């Protein structure tokens, strides 16, 4: 039973929360509290009575009722109570409420709430972290991993962001279309990070969380329809399409993860690659290059190479250099170093990695270093670097993949068995 609840929470929790916040007049904190109470009720009720036919609708209805009960207990007899009381009378019908969009053409609950949460009064990092935490189905540890900071640091940042919202009276309202551009950077980052967690899960036994990949792609398509002339919106969609096209090849027939070098490229989604390259071309025609377009161009070079040996590593390294000038993060530097290692030799890549703070990159830096060391023939150092990467990862599938790569660097016995 707990597995069913966990699955529903992971796959539909963000959408449920978005719908609740819309019904509660944009009160995200109250929506989160109500949803957590609904989860607790489900854990007890479903065990006794069985899982309902529509778990998401059950959670939504229960959360709305719990929110109303809480307001009544608090003796808050204002307009919101009357509004929720009227809403409670309609709960059995599960009707969709008409929402005043204040001049907005956004008609998707989750995308509407992402724009609402990405308020410019908060720092870009704070608004993105808060939104990913609330709507992306991620816990604090996973959000911290995406930002390469300790879990305690991220928890404090989220608390400060919520306090600022309360103290400053920042309204959670859907912005009108005229104000969407000032929030789009945060929205794009949220969608990007949701996909990132889906593509390479921070924790658990599975390498990926496909439901997050699917949701990020859905949001990316909605954004492209909403803002078709924004090249970075198109660039993000292209990046997601081109990256997701390779998802079927990331596991072999035995279910074990495969590196890009070992993937069967015939399993890649040719239609998604074609759509991704066409979307990228449309973005580039706007002649306003940006970070997502650069990443999409890198993904296109990977996706369209007939095999790993034919990958245009010099061009990829050049694109990463351009990306680093715009977005100089440790993660980008690690990827650039790997590309340089393939373009100019492993020692060149290792020299770049030596300039990066390992604490700011999680598993990425030691794993990249291990791969380059192995290619350079420095097997003992490579195994030590793999040990470091294995110790850092909390995902079982990634750990197994790293262990297999480490084993491949082990010295083979000679003819005499020595």
C-alpha positions as CSV (number, residue, x, y, z in Angstrom):
1,X,0.0,0.0,0.0
2,X,2.8,2.4,0.9
3,X,4.4,1.7,-2.5
4,X,1.1,2.8,-4.3
5,X,1.0,6.0,-2.2
6,X,4.7,6.6,-2.9
7,X,4.1,6.1,-6.7
8,X,1.1,8.5,-6.7
9,X,3.0,11.1,-4.7
10,X,6.0,11.0,-7.0
11,X,4.1,10.9,-10.3
12,X,1.1,13.1,-9.5
13,X,2.0,15.0,-6.4
14,X,3.2,18.1,-8.3
15,X,0.0,18.3,-10.4
16,X,-2.2,17.8,-7.3
17,X,-0.3,20.6,-5.5
18,X,-0.7,22.9,-8.4
19,X,-4.4,22.3,-8.6
20,X,-4.8,22.8,-4.8
21,X,-2.8,26.1,-4.8
22,X,-5.0,27.4,-7.6
23,X,-8.1,26.5,-5.6
24,X,-6.7,28.1,-2.5
25,X,-6.1,31.4,-4.2
26,X,-2.4,30.8,-4.8
27,X,-1.6,30.0,-1.1
28,X,1.2,27.5,-1.8
29,X,2.0,27.0,1.9
30,X,-1.5,26.0,2.8
31,X,-1.7,23.8,-0.2
32,X,1.4,21.9,0.8
33,X,0.2,21.5,4.4
34,X,-3.2,20.2,3.2
35,X,-1.5,17.7,0.8
36,X,0.8,16.4,3.5
37,X,-2.3,15.8,5.7
38,X,-4.0,14.0,2.8
39,X,-0.9,11.8,2.4
40,X,-1.1,10.9,6.1
41,X,-4.8,10.1,5.8
42,X,-4.2,8.0,2.7
43,X,-1.5,5.9,4.5
44,X,-4.1,4.9,7.1
45,X,-7.3,4.7,5.0
46,X,-6.0,2.9,2.0
47,X,-4.4,0.2,4.2
48,X,-7.8,-0.4,5.7
49,X,-10.2,0.2,2.8
50,X,-8.1,-0.4,-0.2
51,X,-6.8,2.0,-2.9
52,X,-9.5,4.2,-4.4
53,X,-10.2,4.0,-8.1
54,X,-8.8,7.5,-8.6
55,X,-6.1,8.0,-6.0
56,X,-5.3,11.6,-7.2
57,X,-8.9,12.7,-7.0
58,X,-9.1,11.1,-3.5
59,X,-6.0,13.0,-2.4
60,X,-7.3,16.3,-3.9
61,X,-10.7,16.0,-2.2
62,X,-9.2,15.0,1.1
63,X,-6.6,17.8,1.0
64,X,-9.4,20.4,0.3
65,X,-11.4,19.2,3.2
66,X,-8.5,19.1,5.6
67,X,-7.6,22.7,4.6
68,X,-11.2,23.8,5.3
69,X,-11.1,22.0,8.6
70,X,-7.9,23.7,9.6
71,X,-9.3,27.1,8.7
72,X,-12.4,26.5,10.8
73,X,-10.3,25.3,13.7
74,X,-8.3,28.5,13.5
75,X,-11.5,30.5,13.7
76,X,-10.6,32.4,10.5
77,X,-14.0,33.6,9.2
78,X,-12.8,35.7,6.3
79,X,-13.6,35.6,2.6
80,X,-11.3,32.7,2.1
81,X,-13.2,30.5,4.5
82,X,-16.5,31.4,2.7
83,X,-14.8,30.6,-0.6
84,X,-13.5,27.2,0.6
85,X,-16.8,26.4,2.2
86,X,-18.5,27.0,-1.1
87,X,-15.9,24.9,-2.8
88,X,-16.5,22.0,-0.3
89,X,-20.1,21.8,-1.4
90,X,-18.9,20.9,-4.9
91,X,-16.3,18.4,-3.9
92,X,-18.1,15.2,-4.9
93,X,-18.4,16.4,-8.5
94,X,-14.6,17.1,-8.8
95,X,-15.4,20.0,-11.0
96,X,-12.7,22.2,-12.5
97,X,-12.9,25.7,-11.0
98,X,-12.7,28.7,-13.2
99,X,-9.6,30.6,-12.3
100,X,-9.1,34.3,-12.9
101,X,-5.9,34.4,-14.8
102,X,-5.5,38.1,-14.5
103,X,-4.9,38.5,-18.2
104,X,-2.8,35.3,-18.5
105,X,-3.3,32.8,-21.3
106,X,-1.7,30.0,-19.3
107,X,-4.3,27.2,-18.9
108,X,-2.2,24.5,-17.3
109,X,-2.4,24.2,-13.5
110,X,1.3,23.2,-13.0
111,X,2.8,25.6,-15.5
112,X,0.6,28.4,-14.1
113,X,1.8,27.7,-10.6
114,X,5.5,27.6,-11.7
115,X,5.1,31.1,-13.2
116,X,3.4,32.2,-10.0
117,X,6.2,30.8,-7.8
118,X,9.0,32.3,-9.9
119,X,8.3,35.8,-8.5
120,X,11.1,38.3,-9.3
121,X,11.1,39.6,-5.7
122,X,13.0,36.4,-4.8
123,X,16.5,35.7,-6.0
124,X,16.6,33.5,-9.1
125,X,18.2,30.6,-7.1
126,X,15.6,30.9,-4.3
127,X,12.6,31.0,-6.6
128,X,13.9,28.0,-8.6
129,X,14.8,25.9,-5.6
130,X,11.4,26.6,-3.9
131,X,9.5,25.8,-7.1
132,X,11.4,22.6,-7.8
133,X,10.9,21.5,-4.2
134,X,7.2,22.2,-4.3
135,X,6.2,21.2,-7.8
136,X,8.9,18.9,-9.1
137,X,8.2,16.0,-6.7
138,X,11.7,16.4,-5.2
139,X,12.7,16.3,-1.6
140,X,15.2,18.7,0.0
141,X,18.1,16.3,-0.5
142,X,17.4,16.0,-4.2
143,X,17.1,19.7,-4.6
144,X,20.4,20.2,-2.7
145,X,22.0,17.7,-5.1
146,X,20.8,19.6,-8.2
147,X,22.4,22.8,-6.7
148,X,25.6,21.1,-5.5
149,X,25.1,22.3,-1.9
150,X,24.7,20.4,1.4
151,X,21.2,19.4,2.3
152,X,21.3,21.6,5.5
153,X,22.3,24.6,3.4
154,X,19.4,24.0,1.0
155,X,16.9,23.5,3.8
156,X,18.0,26.9,5.3
157,X,17.6,28.6,1.9
158,X,14.1,27.3,1.5
159,X,13.1,28.4,5.0
160,X,14.5,31.9,4.2
161,X,12.6,32.1,0.9
162,X,9.3,31.2,2.6
163,X,9.9,33.7,5.3
164,X,10.6,36.4,2.8
165,X,7.4,35.6,1.0
166,X,5.5,35.9,4.2
167,X,7.3,39.0,5.5
168,X,7.1,40.9,2.3
169,X,3.6,39.8,1.5
170,X,4.6,38.6,-1.9
171,X,1.3,37.6,-3.7
172,X,1.1,34.2,-5.3
173,X,-0.9,35.3,-8.4
174,X,-0.6,34.3,-12.0
175,X,1.2,37.0,-13.8
176,X,-0.4,38.6,-16.9
177,X,1.2,37.8,-20.2
178,X,3.0,41.1,-20.3
179,X,5.0,40.0,-17.2
180,X,5.9,36.5,-18.3
181,X,9.3,37.5,-19.8
182,X,10.6,38.7,-16.4
183,X,9.8,35.2,-14.9
184,X,10.7,33.0,-17.8
185,X,14.4,32.5,-16.8
186,X,13.3,30.9,-13.5
187,X,10.6,28.8,-15.2
188,X,13.0,27.4,-17.7
189,X,15.4,26.5,-14.9
190,X,12.7,24.7,-13.0
191,X,11.7,22.6,-16.0
192,X,15.4,21.9,-16.8
193,X,16.0,20.7,-13.2
194,X,12.9,18.6,-13.2
195,X,14.2,16.8,-16.3
196,X,17.7,16.6,-14.8
197,X,16.4,14.7,-11.8
198,X,14.4,12.4,-14.1
199,X,17.3,11.8,-16.4
200,X,19.7,10.8,-13.6
201,X,17.9,10.2,-10.3
202,X,19.7,11.4,-7.2
203,X,18.6,8.5,-5.0
204,X,16.8,5.1,-5.3
205,X,17.4,1.9,-7.2
206,X,16.6,3.1,-10.7
207,X,18.9,5.2,-12.9
208,X,16.0,7.3,-14.1
209,X,12.6,8.7,-13.1
210,X,10.8,8.6,-16.4
211,X,7.7,10.3,-15.0
212,X,9.8,13.4,-14.4
213,X,11.2,13.3,-17.9
214,X,7.8,13.0,-19.4
215,X,6.4,15.9,-17.3
216,X,9.4,18.2,-18.1
217,X,8.9,17.5,-21.8
218,X,5.2,18.3,-21.5
219,X,5.9,21.6,-19.8
220,X,8.6,22.4,-22.4
221,X,6.1,21.9,-25.2
222,X,3.5,24.1,-23.3
223,X,6.1,26.8,-22.9
224,X,7.0,26.7,-26.6
225,X,3.4,27.1,-27.5
226,X,3.0,29.9,-25.0
227,X,6.2,31.8,-26.0
228,X,7.0,30.6,-29.6
229,X,9.3,33.5,-30.4
230,X,11.6,33.1,-27.3
231,X,14.7,31.4,-28.6
232,X,15.7,30.1,-25.2
233,X,12.3,28.5,-24.7
234,X,12.8,26.7,-28.0
235,X,16.4,25.9,-27.0
236,X,15.2,24.2,-23.8
237,X,12.6,22.2,-25.7
238,X,15.2,21.1,-28.2
239,X,17.6,20.1,-25.5
240,X,15.0,18.0,-23.7
241,X,13.9,16.3,-27.0
242,X,17.5,15.5,-28.1
243,X,18.5,14.3,-24.7
244,X,15.3,12.2,-24.1
245,X,15.7,10.6,-27.5
246,X,18.7,8.7,-26.2
247,X,16.9,7.5,-23.1
248,X,15.9,4.0,-24.5
249,X,19.6,3.2,-25.1
250,X,20.7,4.0,-21.5
251,X,19.9,0.4,-20.4
252,X,21.0,-2.8,-22.1
253,X,18.8,-5.9,-22.5
254,X,20.0,-7.0,-19.1
255,X,18.7,-3.8,-17.6
256,X,22.2,-2.6,-16.6
257,X,23.1,1.1,-17.4
258,X,25.2,1.7,-20.5
259,X,27.6,4.5,-21.2
260,X,27.0,6.5,-24.4
261,X,30.0,4.7,-25.9
262,X,28.3,1.3,-25.5
263,X,24.8,2.3,-26.3
264,X,22.9,0.7,-29.2
265,X,22.0,3.8,-31.2
266,X,19.4,2.0,-33.2
267,X,17.2,2.2,-30.0
268,X,17.4,6.0,-30.0
269,X,14.2,7.8,-30.9
270,X,14.7,9.1,-34.5
271,X,11.5,11.1,-34.5
272,X,12.5,13.0,-31.3
273,X,16.0,13.7,-32.7
274,X,14.4,15.1,-35.9
275,X,12.0,17.2,-33.9
276,X,14.7,18.4,-31.6
277,X,17.1,19.5,-34.4
278,X,14.2,21.3,-36.2
279,X,13.3,23.1,-32.9
280,X,16.9,24.0,-32.4
281,X,17.1,25.4,-36.0
282,X,14.1,27.5,-35.3
283,X,15.7,28.9,-32.1
284,X,19.0,29.7,-33.9
285,X,17.1,31.6,-36.6
286,X,16.1,34.1,-34.0
287,X,19.9,35.0,-33.7
288,X,19.8,35.5,-29.9
289,X,22.0,32.6,-28.7
290,X,21.7,31.5,-25.1
291,X,22.7,28.8,-22.7
292,X,19.9,26.3,-23.5
293,X,20.6,26.7,-27.2
294,X,24.2,25.9,-26.7
295,X,23.4,22.8,-24.7
296,X,20.9,21.8,-27.3
297,X,23.6,22.2,-30.0
298,X,25.9,19.9,-27.9
299,X,23.1,17.4,-27.5
300,X,22.4,17.5,-31.3
301,X,26.0,16.6,-32.0
302,X,25.8,13.6,-29.8
303,X,22.4,12.5,-31.1
304,X,23.3,12.8,-34.8
305,X,26.7,11.2,-34.7
306,X,26.5,7.8,-36.4
307,X,28.6,6.2,-33.7
308,X,30.7,7.2,-30.7
309,X,33.9,7.4,-32.7
310,X,32.4,9.8,-35.1
311,X,31.4,12.3,-32.4
312,X,32.7,15.8,-33.2
313,X,34.5,16.3,-29.9
314,X,36.4,19.5,-31.0
315,X,33.1,21.2,-31.8
316,X,31.5,20.0,-28.5
317,X,34.5,21.3,-26.6
318,X,34.2,24.7,-28.3
319,X,30.5,24.8,-27.5
320,X,31.2,24.0,-23.8
321,X,33.8,26.8,-23.7
322,X,31.1,29.2,-25.0
323,X,28.6,27.8,-22.5
324,X,31.1,28.3,-19.7
325,X,31.6,31.9,-20.6
326,X,27.8,32.4,-20.2
327,X,27.3,30.0,-17.3
328,X,30.5,29.4,-15.4
329,X,29.5,26.6,-13.1
330,X,31.6,23.7,-11.9
331,X,29.2,21.3,-13.6
332,X,29.8,23.0,-17.0
333,X,33.5,23.0,-16.4
334,X,33.5,19.2,-15.7
335,X,31.6,18.6,-19.0
336,X,34.0,20.8,-20.9
337,X,37.0,19.0,-19.4
338,X,35.6,15.6,-20.6
339,X,35.0,17.0,-24.0
340,X,38.5,18.4,-24.1
341,X,39.8,15.0,-23.0
342,X,38.3,13.4,-26.0
343,X,39.2,16.2,-28.4
344,X,42.8,16.9,-27.3
345,X,43.7,13.8,-25.2
346,X,43.0,12.7,-21.6
347,X,45.8,14.6,-20.0
348,X,44.4,17.9,-21.4
349,X,41.1,17.1,-19.8
350,X,42.7,16.1,-16.5
351,X,44.5,19.4,-16.4
352,X,41.2,21.3,-16.6
353,X,39.6,19.0,-14.0
354,X,42.4,19.9,-11.6
355,X,41.2,23.5,-11.5
356,X,37.7,22.5,-10.2
357,X,36.6,22.3,-6.6
358,X,35.4,18.7,-6.1
359,X,33.1,19.7,-3.3
360,X,31.0,21.6,-5.7
361,X,30.3,18.8,-8.2
362,X,29.0,15.8,-6.3
363,X,29.8,12.6,-8.2
364,X,30.4,14.3,-11.5
365,X,34.1,15.3,-11.0
366,X,35.5,12.1,-9.6
367,X,33.6,10.0,-12.2
368,X,34.9,12.2,-15.0
369,X,38.4,12.1,-13.6
370,X,38.3,8.3,-13.3
371,X,37.3,8.0,-16.9
372,X,40.0,10.2,-18.2
373,X,42.6,8.5,-15.9
374,X,41.6,5.1,-17.3
375,X,41.9,6.4,-20.9
376,X,45.4,7.8,-20.0
377,X,46.5,4.4,-18.8
378,X,46.7,5.5,-15.1
379,X,44.7,2.5,-13.8
380,X,45.6,2.7,-10.1
381,X,44.6,6.4,-10.0
382,X,41.5,5.6,-12.0
383,X,40.3,3.0,-9.5
384,X,40.9,5.4,-6.6
385,X,38.8,8.1,-8.4
386,X,36.1,5.5,-9.1
387,X,36.1,4.6,-5.4
388,X,35.6,8.3,-4.6
389,X,32.7,8.6,-7.0
390,X,31.1,5.4,-5.7
391,X,31.3,6.7,-2.2
392,X,29.6,9.9,-3.2
393,X,26.6,8.5,-5.1
394,X,23.3,7.6,-3.4
395,X,21.7,6.0,-6.5
396,X,22.1,2.2,-6.6
397,X,22.0,2.0,-10.4
398,X,24.7,4.7,-10.8
399,X,26.8,2.9,-8.1
400,X,26.6,-0.4,-10.0
401,X,27.6,1.4,-13.2
402,X,30.6,3.0,-11.5
403,X,31.6,-0.3,-10.0
404,X,31.5,-2.0,-13.4
405,X,33.7,0.7,-14.9
406,X,36.1,0.4,-12.0
407,X,36.3,-3.4,-12.6
408,X,37.2,-2.8,-16.2
409,X,40.3,-1.0,-15.1
410,X,41.5,-3.9,-12.9
411,X,44.8,-5.5,-14.1
412,X,44.3,-8.8,-15.9
413,X,46.2,-11.8,-14.8
414,X,49.2,-12.8,-17.0
415,X,49.6,-16.2,-18.7
416,X,51.1,-17.6,-15.5
417,X,48.1,-16.4,-13.5
418,X,50.1,-13.6,-11.8
